[in-house]
Amino acid sequence: MSVSVLGEAQKDSLVTPSEVSSLASSYNLYIPSTELGDWAALLAGLNHCAKEILTLPDYYPTVDADLYPRTDIHRPSGPEATDYGGWAWKATVKAAKPKSNELEGKTVALKDNVALAGVQCTNGTGAVDWVPSVDATLVTRILDAGGIITGKAACENNCFGAVSDTSVTGPVHNPYAHGYSTGGSSSGSGRLLASGAVDLAIGADQGGSIRLPSANCGVVGLKPTWGLVPYTGCISLEATIDHVGPMAKTVQDCATLLEVIAGTDGIDDRQPYSWPQGHIKYGQEIEKYLAATSPTSAPLKGIKVGILKEGFEDPMTDPNVAAASKAAIAKLGELGAEIKEISIPLHKESGMIWMVALPMAGTTQGLLANPAGRKQLLFPERPTQVGKVLSQEAFDALGPGGQNIYLRGLFLQERFGAPLHARCTNLLRKLSDEYDCALREVDVLVMPTIIFPPVKICPEGGRTLGPLPMLSRTIGATYNTATFNSSGHPGLSLPIGFVPAKDDGSVWLPTGLQIVGRKFEDLTCLKVAARWEQANDWKTMKYGTGA
């Protein structure tokens, strides 16, 4: 690397030869004494340049407070005001002059890892105190479409949680059975939709965090193709698995919300260079598709559905969940779809690979807020609060999920280092290629979204159980979901009926079918789901003893 600017060696920027020697020795390097003066001069110039950069104004998207006013910002308290844990923050935000009426009058909850200027963004944790000064790209798009943002939905601590009792704002109760999990980490988004508190919601998903709450709460949730929806202004866990997307009560509403928020914004490097907003009219396409033919006329004729064999083979798969999924798939056949079994043996290993890959990059990007090497909207104030490594206070503020990621990351870097992460990355690419290959034979793959019913939550918060008991509750939860975060394929969870809780057969809880499509063919997933939804009333369907 050449030195483009030496920088003036100001008095307050001087670096001494002994400082250079100490820096080098701390990394087990030796620099000859004859060269220490040269390196001191070079680093002094660099020191001056770095300080100068920190005096320059930062470059953020601006928020027009007159065009997008926000009022009644407050943190609700008490079971009813929070909708039994669903709300983290309340506010009213709407555009003074919307550009369209696509979401006119629709109320929307944002997951509490999405930036909404002037409203605290907890990310489910007390580790960082952050009130953003910007709106996420999708926030502006929702407001421009006439949507009304009514608050921030609770999310699990640092978004590392599949059971809804780890958020700093408190446990989130399943709307169908108080005391049971909504799933996570977009726990509040699922709760608020199902309870009727909002019309639409935004979730974020790195391992299943849109789809798990959707399945557990009986709503529709789409993890879009990686990069389809800009992640700009959302707190990242790890850029290669970050997804943000729509959650709704119906497939039609889910498609309409996707239509509004999808498309490149010119900031997020996860996105394709040219996929203009509105390029595909998802909502309009679904409306036309449903109106075109009657559900009694084999509307799915020509669609090939692949049952992912390994998606049913994890030993933790609940037989009632499996029965619900198989019945739902049979109903796709009744609607004219061609059904065939597809085998991808590596799917069984996908969770293990994802589990090892995530902490090695997620520790730096997610927990230390340092996504070096990415071209995105970044927030310097967040890593300033966190520091180079987590303080004891910050570590203690994490839930067991975040602590687990941090310790795993430290352990794996210490024991194995970059070669292990490189191997994981290559194997995940192989897995993606195998899904692509399977999706050349069929239009969609189907399997249970989550392989067992919602578990009970701990009213005092999950951390009171201790790390092992708390984390053991989530084993297997992301078996069928996390792999598609790594591969980037779109995955939609569709509610298909009720199954009994494992610990109490009298408690009935929703379950979902996951529909996975080709990359950037999210519309196909929506069409298959919409046809099933049009022909069936999932709330009348029960699977299990006593059904």
Solvent accessible surface area in square Angstrom, and as a share of the most:
residue,aa,sasa,rsa
1,M,237,1.06
2,S,89,0.58
3,V,93,0.54
4,S,106,0.68
5,V,99,0.57
6,L,102,0.51
7,G,21,0.20
8,E,117,0.52
9,A,59,0.46
10,Q,66,0.29
11,K,185,0.78
12,D,108,0.56
13,S,1,0.00
14,L,106,0.53
15,V,31,0.18
16,T,63,0.37
17,P,65,0.41
18,S,75,0.49
19,E,93,0.42
20,V,4,0.02
21,S,47,0.30
22,S,69,0.44
23,L,98,0.49
24,A,8,0.06
25,S,69,0.44
26,S,79,0.51
27,Y,152,0.58
28,N,145,0.74
29,L,113,0.56
30,Y,182,0.69
31,I,40,0.20
32,P,52,0.33
33,S,86,0.56
34,T,121,0.70
35,E,73,0.33
36,L,27,0.13
37,G,42,0.41
38,D,94,0.49
39,W,109,0.38
40,A,7,0.05
41,A,59,0.46
42,L,61,0.30
43,L,51,0.25
44,A,3,0.02
45,G,1,0.01
46,L,111,0.55
47,N,46,0.24
48,H,31,0.14
49,C,31,0.18
50,A,47,0.37
51,K,83,0.35
52,E,89,0.40
53,I,112,0.57
54,L,153,0.76
55,T,102,0.59
56,L,118,0.58
57,P,125,0.79
58,D,89,0.46
59,Y,199,0.76
60,Y,56,0.21
61,P,52,0.33
62,T,133,0.77
63,V,43,0.25
64,D,72,0.37
65,A,73,0.56
66,D,126,0.65
67,L,50,0.25
68,Y,20,0.08
69,P,53,0.34
70,R,46,0.17
71,T,81,0.47
72,D,97,0.50
73,I,67,0.34
74,H,75,0.34
75,R,108,0.39
76,P,15,0.10
77,S,93,0.60
78,G,41,0.39
79,P,87,0.55
80,E,144,0.65
81,A,53,0.41
82,T,19,0.11
83,D,23,0.12
84,Y,78,0.30
85,G,10,0.10
86,G,0,0.00
87,W,17,0.06
88,A,1,0.01
89,W,35,0.12
90,K,50,0.21
91,A,5,0.04
92,T,48,0.28
93,V,0,0.00
94,K,105,0.44
95,A,12,0.09
96,A,64,0.49
97,K,155,0.66
98,P,66,0.42
99,K,157,0.67
100,S,46,0.30
101,N,108,0.55
102,E,66,0.30
103,L,2,0.01
104,E,123,0.55
105,G,48,0.46
106,K,68,0.29
107,T,37,0.21
108,V,0,0.00
109,A,0,0.00
110,L,0,0.00
111,K,0,0.00
112,D,0,0.00
113,N,0,0.00
114,V,0,0.00
115,A,0,0.00
116,L,0,0.00
117,A,10,0.08
118,G,43,0.41
119,V,0,0.00
120,Q,41,0.18
121,C,0,0.00
122,T,5,0.03
123,N,1,0.00
124,G,0,0.00
125,T,5,0.03
126,G,51,0.49
127,A,26,0.20
128,V,12,0.07
129,D,97,0.50
130,W,6,0.02
131,V,85,0.49
132,P,2,0.02
133,S,76,0.49
134,V,1,0.01
135,D,12,0.06
136,A,0,0.00
137,T,24,0.14
138,L,0,0.00
139,V,0,0.00
140,T,43,0.25
141,R,24,0.09
142,I,0,0.00
143,L,0,0.00
144,D,20,0.10
145,A,4,0.03
146,G,12,0.12
147,G,0,0.00
148,I,39,0.20
149,I,0,0.00
150,T,26,0.15
151,G,0,0.00
152,K,0,0.00
153,A,0,0.00
154,A,1,0.00
155,C,0,0.00
156,E,0,0.00
157,N,5,0.03
158,N,9,0.05
159,C,8,0.05
160,F,18,0.08
161,G,17,0.16
162,A,15,0.12
163,V,4,0.03
164,S,0,0.00
165,D,3,0.01
166,T,13,0.08
167,S,11,0.07
168,V,72,0.41
169,T,36,0.21
170,G,21,0.20
171,P,32,0.20
172,V,0,0.00
173,H,26,0.12
174,N,1,0.01
175,P,37,0.23
176,Y,77,0.29
177,A,15,0.11
178,H,121,0.54
179,G,19,0.19
180,Y,9,0.03
181,S,2,0.01
182,T,0,0.00
183,G,0,0.00
184,G,1,0.01
185,S,0,0.00
186,S,0,0.00
187,S,0,0.00
188,G,0,0.00
189,S,0,0.00
190,G,0,0.00
191,R,21,0.08
192,L,0,0.00
193,L,1,0.00
194,A,31,0.24
195,S,49,0.31
196,G,49,0.47
197,A,44,0.34
198,V,2,0.01
199,D,45,0.23
200,L,2,0.01
201,A,0,0.00
202,I,0,0.00
203,G,0,0.00
204,A,0,0.00
205,D,0,0.00
206,Q,4,0.02
207,G,9,0.08
208,G,1,0.01
209,S,11,0.07
210,I,0,0.00
211,R,0,0.00
212,L,2,0.01
213,P,0,0.00
214,S,0,0.00
215,A,0,0.00
216,N,3,0.02
217,C,0,0.00
218,G,8,0.08
219,V,2,0.01
220,V,0,0.00
221,G,0,0.00
222,L,0,0.00
223,K,0,0.00
224,P,1,0.01
225,T,3,0.02
226,W,73,0.26
227,G,5,0.05
228,L,1,0.00
229,V,8,0.05
230,P,0,0.00
231,Y,5,0.02
232,T,7,0.04
233,G,2,0.02
234,C,9,0.06
235,I,15,0.08
236,S,18,0.11
237,L,6,0.03
238,E,14,0.06
239,A,0,0.00
240,T,68,0.40
241,I,8,0.04
242,D,2,0.01
243,H,7,0.03
244,V,2,0.01
245,G,0,0.00
246,P,0,0.00
247,M,0,0.00
248,A,0,0.00
249,K,83,0.35
250,T,53,0.31
251,V,0,0.00
252,Q,49,0.22
253,D,33,0.17
254,C,0,0.00
255,A,0,0.00
256,T,29,0.17
257,L,0,0.00
258,L,0,0.00
259,E,7,0.03
260,V,3,0.02
261,I,0,0.00
262,A,3,0.03
263,G,0,0.00
264,T,30,0.17
265,D,35,0.18
266,G,81,0.77
267,I,64,0.33
268,D,9,0.05
269,D,52,0.27
270,R,13,0.05
271,Q,21,0.09
272,P,43,0.27
273,Y,229,0.87
274,S,90,0.58
275,W,40,0.14
276,P,75,0.47
277,Q,89,0.40
278,G,24,0.23
279,H,105,0.47
280,I,44,0.22
281,K,87,0.37
282,Y,2,0.01
283,G,4,0.04
284,Q,89,0.40
285,E,55,0.25
286,I,0,0.00
287,E,109,0.49
288,K,125,0.53
289,Y,45,0.17
290,L,37,0.18
291,A,87,0.68
292,A,75,0.58
293,T,64,0.37
294,S,54,0.35
295,P,43,0.27
296,T,129,0.75
297,S,66,0.42
298,A,42,0.33
299,P,19,0.12
300,L,1,0.00
301,K,164,0.70
302,G,66,0.63
303,I,39,0.20
304,K,85,0.36
305,V,0,0.00
306,G,0,0.00
307,I,41,0.21
308,L,0,0.00
309,K,76,0.32
310,E,6,0.03
311,G,0,0.00
312,F,30,0.13
313,E,61,0.27
314,D,27,0.14
315,P,133,0.83
316,M,76,0.34
317,T,23,0.13
318,D,10,0.05
319,P,102,0.64
320,N,36,0.19
321,V,0,0.00
322,A,14,0.11
323,A,46,0.35
324,A,0,0.00
325,S,0,0.00
326,K,115,0.49
327,A,30,0.23
328,A,1,0.01
329,I,5,0.03
330,A,55,0.43
331,K,49,0.21
332,L,0,0.00
333,G,28,0.27
334,E,134,0.60
335,L,13,0.07
336,G,26,0.25
337,A,9,0.07
338,E,93,0.42
339,I,58,0.29
340,K,72,0.31
341,E,110,0.50
342,I,11,0.06
343,S,62,0.40
344,I,6,0.03
345,P,92,0.58
346,L,32,0.16
347,H,0,0.00
348,K,95,0.40
349,E,74,0.33
350,S,0,0.00
351,G,24,0.23
352,M,109,0.49
353,I,10,0.05
354,W,40,0.14
355,M,80,0.36
356,V,31,0.18
357,A,11,0.09
358,L,8,0.04
359,P,0,0.00
360,M,8,0.03
361,A,17,0.13
362,G,0,0.00
363,T,11,0.06
364,T,53,0.31
365,Q,30,0.13
366,G,6,0.06
367,L,9,0.04
368,L,24,0.12
369,A,19,0.14
370,N,73,0.38
371,P,16,0.10
372,A,81,0.63
373,G,85,0.82
374,R,59,0.22
375,K,161,0.68
376,Q,33,0.15
377,L,23,0.11
378,L,76,0.38
379,F,24,0.10
380,P,68,0.43
381,E,62,0.28
382,R,19,0.07
383,P,44,0.28
384,T,111,0.65
385,Q,88,0.39
386,V,15,0.08
387,G,34,0.33
388,K,191,0.81
389,V,102,0.59
390,L,21,0.10
391,S,58,0.38
392,Q,125,0.56
393,E,143,0.64
394,A,11,0.09
395,F,43,0.18
396,D,72,0.37
397,A,29,0.22
398,L,2,0.01
399,G,2,0.02
400,P,6,0.04
401,G,7,0.07
402,G,0,0.00
403,Q,28,0.12
404,N,37,0.19
405,I,16,0.08
406,Y,15,0.06
407,L,99,0.49
408,R,85,0.31
409,G,1,0.01
410,L,82,0.41
411,F,98,0.41
412,L,21,0.10
413,Q,88,0.39
414,E,147,0.66
415,R,164,0.60
416,F,111,0.46
417,G,15,0.14
418,A,75,0.59
419,P,101,0.63
420,L,44,0.22
421,H,57,0.25
422,A,52,0.41
423,R,158,0.58
424,C,7,0.04
425,T,68,0.39
426,N,74,0.38
427,L,61,0.30
428,L,24,0.12
429,R,142,0.52
430,K,104,0.44
431,L,1,0.00
432,S,10,0.06
433,D,76,0.39
434,E,49,0.22
435,Y,0,0.00
436,D,44,0.23
437,C,65,0.39
438,A,6,0.05
439,L,2,0.01
440,R,177,0.65
441,E,87,0.39
442,V,1,0.00
443,D,27,0.14
444,V,0,0.00
445,L,0,0.00
446,V,0,0.00
447,M,0,0.00
448,P,0,0.00
449,T,0,0.00
450,I,9,0.05
451,I,1,0.00
452,F,14,0.06
453,P,4,0.02
454,P,5,0.03
455,V,42,0.24
456,K,115,0.49
457,I,13,0.06
458,C,16,0.09
459,P,96,0.60
460,E,127,0.57
461,G,11,0.10
462,G,0,0.00
463,R,109,0.40
464,T,83,0.48
465,L,74,0.37
466,G,20,0.19
467,P,90,0.56
468,L,137,0.68
469,P,73,0.46
470,M,2,0.01
471,L,41,0.21
472,S,45,0.29
473,R,44,0.16
474,T,32,0.19
475,I,103,0.52
476,G,18,0.18
477,A,3,0.02
478,T,34,0.20
479,Y,20,0.08
480,N,0,0.00
481,T,0,0.00
482,A,0,0.00
483,T,1,0.01
484,F,0,0.00
485,N,0,0.00
486,S,29,0.19
487,S,9,0.06
488,G,5,0.05
489,H,0,0.00
490,P,0,0.00
491,G,0,0.00
492,L,0,0.00
493,S,0,0.00
494,L,1,0.01
495,P,3,0.02
496,I,1,0.00
497,G,0,0.00
498,F,18,0.08
499,V,0,0.00
500,P,11,0.07
501,A,5,0.04
502,K,131,0.55
503,D,88,0.46
504,D,56,0.29
505,G,49,0.47
506,S,89,0.57
507,V,29,0.17
508,W,43,0.15
509,L,0,0.00
510,P,1,0.01
511,T,3,0.02
512,G,0,0.00
513,L,1,0.00
514,Q,0,0.00
515,I,0,0.00
516,V,0,0.00
517,G,0,0.00
518,R,71,0.26
519,K,75,0.32
520,F,61,0.26
521,E,67,0.30
522,D,0,0.00
523,L,30,0.15
524,T,28,0.16
525,C,0,0.00
526,L,0,0.00
527,K,55,0.23
528,V,0,0.00
529,A,0,0.00
530,A,0,0.00
531,R,2,0.01
532,W,3,0.01
533,E,49,0.22
534,Q,74,0.33
535,A,46,0.35
536,N,30,0.15
537,D,81,0.42
538,W,29,0.10
539,K,117,0.50
540,T,103,0.60
541,M,28,0.12
542,K,94,0.40
543,Y,38,0.14
544,G,25,0.24
545,T,130,0.75
546,G,71,0.69
547,A,79,0.61
